[in-house]
Amino acid sequence: MNRIMSSMLMSMVAFTALAQSANGRPTLVVGIVIDQLRSDYIELLQQRFSDSGFNRLISDGAYFENVDFSIYNPDIASSTALIFTGAYPNVNGIVGSTIYDLQKRTPVPVLTDSKKIGNFTNETFSPQAITVSTIADEVRITSGGLGYVYSIAPDAQQSIIMAGHAGNSATWINDVTGNWSTTTFYKDYPQFMSFRNYNSSLANRLDTASWKPMLPLTQYIDIPMHRSIHPFKYTYRRGDKDRFRAYKQSALVNEEVTNVALTYLQTLALGVRKQLDMLNISYTLAPYSYGSDPDFRIELQDSYLRLDAQLSRLFAAIDKAVGRGNALVFVTSTGYFNDFRRDDEKFNIPSGEFYVARAKSLLNMYLMAIYGNGEWVIGYDNQQFFLNKELIKKNDLKIEELRAKSAEFMRKMSGVLSAYSLEDVINNPVTDVALSINRSIKPETAGDIFVDIVPGWVIVENDTNASANGKLIRDNAINTPAFIMAPGVPAQRIKSVVDASFLSPTVARLLRIRSPNAASHKPWLF
């Protein structure tokens, strides 16, 4: 009897979904952001993928091979905000994962909001720093708030950006406890997520988890001999204070994200009501920085193959829930790739180390020689140096003059390719780098001097542990993709360069809703 009732219920749900799609608009939109997804790896591994994951995106949807983000020092927060707002950081407010707090003299998360508290976390976040609307906001607005919008991601700030201001909730994995967490800004934290934390927590499950190759080593492509002999194996044991951070970088986290996403789809009946619903999901294909070998190619290939299986699971669940004709799925990279590998010294590749503390000290001594004793340089974050505005004002000096002299001095430092004052960037961005910085900052939170470091050099922020805190500068000329799979979108491959700001207005057009209020790019016409 229960089986008959369940069958009848599923039939009614399917009929309802089909009826809703009669107006030509999907009933469910699923946004998938894959951190550091690369087009060349999709091509490399295409023959090893199943037909129902990446290959389905290629065969059934529009495949944009080369999406250009054009952000200075992009990261997971700034790239995701560009995707969901259709606007660059100078407009949407998300200039990166951190901004520099002049009062505390330290970088802080860009979404920090002390007025909110966390649920299953001590983190205090909200989307208030996003200064424009997002595609998720517009989905909620079009239904008068009746449609559901949820987001799921390993990273807290990315999840919040995907949920926007109007979303029901954003959930993420806490770095310290492994709990699925949220912020009290959102009012709809699903009860089943609390149940998951109490009864099936990552803290209890990770002890027996391990990441090792899913295939025989001979089946991985283009890897060095020593890596084809010695397999990798990573575990996440109690007592390791970084185990959740490491897990969030591993291929294993993508399965956890899919499991949670399927729970949302099934439990909340997304896409089968009378309103347009949205589920936003984040996966990772970032290089695994906790690896034992600096050559991470086998781990990266394994991550792609494992993610292909998770996409297959997700797409099958979407088909079952609403039918192929009733869902719009977009998948996009974050538009960058962090290759942290340093070349072995035996290859004689020119390189060097740019020590932030030393550069800050030298600049301060230079300014003291001109303007007198004082702490003229107070901070650094993300290739930006911050001057002491209070001291400058106290001495009745023009900050523009100090910025110009500081930039001129820093151009002479070893490892500095170029240096720009804030005025150079805002008023006269004559180089490609300056133009990129211009669209990537907000003057009210920006530094006073920006430094562009020579490729091959390493930025060392902590002199006491240079190997662990160095950021390798490498201009990675890689193609990063996006896919749109939706009713009315024919399968096609677009090889031309496409600006990343096209995605939100294009999705909005396909959904027949408004674009985000700062999305000035015209939608792609299919």
N, C-alpha and C positions, 0 to 999 in steps of 0.2 A: 504493500500500500504506500509506504514512504517513497519507494522508488518511482511509483506511478505519479505521485504528487510532485516529486522533484522534477520528473520529466515534463510534466505539464507546466510547472513554473518556468523551467528553462525555455520551453516553447513560447510561453507568453512573453518572456523577456526578449527573446529573439524577434518575435513579431513586433513588439513595441519599438525595438531599435530600428527595424526596417521601416516602420511607419514614420519614425522621427526623421529618417534620412530622405524621406520623399521630397523635401524642399531642397535637396542637393547639398546640404551642409552636414559635415560629419558630426557625430554626437560625442566623440571623444578625441581630444588632441593630446598626444604624448610627445613631450619634448625631452630629448636625450642629449646630454652634453658629455662628451668623452674627452677627458683631459689628455691633451697631447697626442690625439689621434693623428696619424700620418697617412697620406695617400699612397706613398711608396710602399709602406708595409702592407696595405690592403692589396696592392698589385702583387707584391712578393709572395703573399700567402694565399692568394685567391684560390688556387687549385687545391689547397688543403682545407679551405672552409667548407662548411655544409652548404646546402642550397637554401637554407631557411634563416640564415643570419646576415652577415655582410653581403653575401651573394644575392640574397633577396632584395636588399636595398638597391643593389646595382641593376638587377633585372626588372624590378617592379617600380622603381622610382626615378626621380631626377637626381643625378650624381654630379655635383659640382666638385671638380677635382682640385681647384685652387682658389680657396677663399682667403682673402687678404684682410688681416685684422689691423695692421698699421698702427699699433699701439707701442709706445716707448716702454721698454721693460714690461711686457705683458705678463700677467699671472692669472691664476684661476678666477680671482674676483673681478678684475677689470675686463677680462675676456667674456666672462659670463654675463656681466652687466651690458656689454656691447651687444651681445646676442639677443638679450631679452628686452632691451630698450630700443634698439636700433639707433642708438646715439653713442658718440664717443665720450670718454671720461670727462672732458672739459664741459660737457653738457649734463651727463647723467650722474656725476658726482663721485663715481667709484673709480678712483685713480690708481687703485692697487689694493692688495690685501691689508696694507697698513698705511697710516698717515702719521706724521710726526707731531707729537703733543708737546708744544713749546713750554707748557707749564711743568709737566712731568719730565721733560727732556728725554723722551724715549718714544720709539714707535709704538703705536697701539693699533689694534684691529680697526679697520675702517668702519665697521658696523657697530662699534662699541656704543652702548646706550645704558648709562648707569641707572636710568629710571625704570628699566625692566629687569626682571630676574629670570633665571633659567629654570626649566623643568627637567629634572634628572641631570643637571649641570650647574656649575657655579658661574658659567659664562653669562655675560649680560649683553645681549645683542638685540637689535631691531633693524628693520629696513629703512629707517628714517633718513639715512645718509644718501639713499637713492633719490635724486631730486626730480625725477620725471616718472611717468607711468611706465609699466612693463606690459608685455603681451599677456602675462598672467593676470594683471590688473584688469585689462580690457575684457578678458574672458569672463571675469566675475561681474564687471560692470554691465556687460551686454544682457545678462540675465537678472539684473537687479539684485545680485548677491545670492541668487538661488543655485547657481551652478557651483560645483566643487572645484577647488584648485588646491592640490597638495604637491609637495616636493620632497624628494628623498635624495640624500647625498652623503658621502663620507665627511665632506668638509662643511663646517657650520655656515660660514659666510656665503658659500656658493648655494647652499640649500635655501637660505633666506632670500638671496637675490632672485632665485628661480620662482619662489613663492610670491615675491613682490609685496606691496603694501596691503593688498586686499585678499591674499590667499587665506585658505582655512588654516593651514599649518605648514611648517617646514621642520623636517627632522634630520638629524645628523648623528654621527658616532662621536662620542666624547673621547678626547685624547687620553684621559686619565683613567676613566672607569669602563670605557667600552659601551656605556649605555646609549641607547637611541634617545637623543635629547631634543629639546625645543626651547623656545622663548615664550614668556607670558605675553608678548605682544600679540601672538596668535591665540585665539580662543577655542580652537578645535583640535586638541591633541587626541588622536584616536585611542580609545580604551585598550584596544588590542596591542598597541605599542607599549603601554604600561605593563600589560600582561607579559609581553615578550621580555621586557627588562627584568621582571621578577621571576619568570619561570623558564626562560630560555636565553639567559644573558650570554653575551660574548665572553664575559669574564670566566664563566664556567665552561664554555665550549672550546675556547682557544687552546687550552692545555694539550688537547689531543690533536689539534690541527697542525698540518705541515704543508708547505708548498714545495713541491718537487715536480720535475718534468712529467707532463701527462702522456708524452709519446716517447718511444725509443729515441735516444740521442741522435741516431743516424738520420732521423726524419726531419730534423731542424736544418734550415737552409743557411749556407754561407756563414758558418761559425768556425773559429780557429780550432786547430787540432786538439789543444789542451782542454778546451771546453767540451769537445765531443767525447772525451774520455772520462772526465770527472763531472758527474751530475751535481746539481745544486740541491740543497735541502734547507729550508728555513722553518724554524719553529717559533712559537710565541708563548713562552712559558711564564708562569707566575714568578714574580720577583724581578722581572725585567721591566724597568720603569717606562721603557719606550715601546713595549710590545704592541700597544694599540696604535701608536703612530706608525710603526713598521707594518702592521697588518693593513692599515688603511692605504699603504702604498703597494701592497701585494696584489697579485691576481685574484687571491681568494676573496677579497672584499667585494668584488663584482658579483659573486654568487650570493653573498649576503644581501646586497642591494636588490638583486632580482627577487630573492625570496620575500623581502619586505614589499617590493612593488606588486608582486602577485597577490599578497595579502590585501593591499589597498584595493586593487582591482576587484577582487572577489567579494570582500567584506562590505565595501562601500558601494558596490554596484555602479561603478563609474561608467558613464557613457550609455546607460540603459534607462535613464530617467527622461523627463521632458526638457531638461536643460543641457547645455553644452558643458562638459566637464573637462578638466585638464589635470594630467599627472606628469610631473617633471622629475626626471631621473638623471643622476650623474654616475658615470663610471670613470675608471682611471686606466690609462695606459702609459703613465709616467714611468721613466726609468726608476728602477728600484735602488734607492741610495743606501739601503741597509745590506746590500749584497756583499759577499766575501771577495768578489772579483770585480775589478773596475770595468771589465768587458761584460756588459749586461745584455748582449744580443740574444742569448738563448732565453733568458728570463723574459725579454720583451716579446719574442716570438711566442713563447708559451702563454703570455698574457693575452695576446691577440687571439690565439686559438681558443683559449678558455672563454674569452669574452664573446666570441662568435657563438659558442654554445649557449651563453646566457641570453644573447639577443634572440636566438631561436626560441628559447623558452618564453621570453617576453612576447614576441610576436605571435606565437601560438596562443598564448593566453588572451591577447587582445582580440585575435580572430574569434576565439570562442566566446568572449564576452559581448562583442558588439558586431562582429562580422567584418570582413575585409573592406566592404564598401562604406563603412560608417566611422572609420578612424583616419585621422591625419597624424602621421608620425614624422617628426623631423629629427635628424641626427646631425650633430655638428662637433667639430673639434674645438679646442680652445685657442688654436691658431699659433702655437709655439711649441718648442721642444727643448727641454733642459738637458743637454748633453754635458754631464759633469765629469766625463772621463778626461784625465790629463794624459798627454802623450808621454811615453817613456823617454827619459833623457837621452837614451842611446840613439834616438832618431834625430836629435839636434834641431828640433822645431823651436824657433825663437819664442821665448816666453819670459815671464817675470811675475812679480807679486806687487800689487798696489795695496799698501797697508793704510787703512782708513785712519787709524789713530795717529800715525806719523804724518799723514797728509794734513789732518786737522791741526796738529801741533805746529807744523811748518807754516801753514796759512795764518794761524793765530800770531806767531812770532813776526811774520811779515807785516801784519796789520798793526801790531804793537809798535813796530819800528816807525810806522807812519803816524799813528794816532795816539800812542801812549799805552801804558799798561792797562790790561783788562782782558776779560774772557770774551773776545770778539766772535769766536766760532763756538757754538754751543751744541751742535748735533749733526747727525748724519743718518740718512735712511734712503735706500734704493737709489744710489748714485746722485744724491742731493745733499748739499751741505747747507746748514742753517746758521745764519748770523744772529747775534744778540741784539734784537731790535730795541730793547729797553736801554741798553748801554749806548747804542747809537743815538737814540733820542735824547738821552741824558746829556750827551756831549754835543748836542745840537749839530749833528752831522747829517748829510744826505745819504740815505741808504743806497740810492742808485750808484753813488760814487764808490762806496765800499764793494758793492756787487761787481762793478766793472773792474776795479783793481784786483779783486779776488779771482775773477775769471781769467784775467790776464796772467796773474801769477801761476795759477793752476795749469794753464796751458804749457808751462815750461817744466812741469813735473814728469818724471819718468813714468811711462805707461799711460799717460793721458793723451788721447788722440785729439780731443777737443774739449773745450769748457765754455759754458754759456752762462751769462747772467740771466736773471728772470726777465729783465727788459729785452735782452736779445731774443728770448723765446716768445714773449708776448707781442713786442712791437715790431720786431724785424727778423722773423724766422726765415733766413735766406737759404739755409741748407736743408737737406732732407731730414737730418737728425733733429734740427730745431723745429721743423714743421711737425714731426712726429711728437716731440715733447709738447708742442703747443696744443695739440688735440688731446693730450693725455694727462693734463694737469688742471687743477683749479687754483688760481692765483692765491686765494685765501689760505690754502693748505700747502702750497708748493714750497720747495726750498728756494734759497737765494742764488745758489750756483749749482749747475748740472755738469757732471763730468762724463764724457764718453771715453771708455777705456779701450786700449789697443786689443784687438782679438788675439787670443792665445794667452793673455795675461789673466791672473787670478786676483779678484778683489778679496782681501782678507780683513774681515771686520773685527776679529778677535785675535790679537797677537799671541795669546797664550796657547792657542790651539789652531794653528794656521791650516793644517790639513783637514780639520773637521768643519771649519767655518769659511773656507774659501769658495767664492763663486767664480767659476770659469766663464770667461767672456768668449763666446763663439757665435758668429753670425751664421745661424743655421738656415741655409737657403733650401727649405723644404716646403712641399705642397701640403696643405691641410684641407680636408674635405668637409662637405656638408651634403646631406641627403634629404629629400622631401618625398614621402610616399603617401599619396592621398588620392581620393576619387577625383578623376578628371585631370590628373597629372600623368602624362605619358612617360614611359621609360625613355630616358635620354641621358647622354653624357655631355656635360658642359666643360670644355677645356679652357676657356678663356678665364682670365682673372676676374673674380667677383668680390666686391667689397662686402665685408661681413655685416655691415649695417642693413643689407638687403633682406635679411632673414625674417625679422619680425614683421615688417610690412607685407612681405610675401605670404607668410602664414596668416596674417590678419585678412588679407584679400581672399585667400582660399576659404577662410571661416566666415567670410562676409561680416566682419566686425571692424570697428575702428582700429587703426594702427596706434601704437603707443604715441603719446602726445609730442615726443621729440624725434620721432622716426621720420627724417626728411627724405630718405632714399626711396626712390620709386620701387614698387614691388616687381619681382620677376614675372613676366607674362608667359604662361605655358600655352 
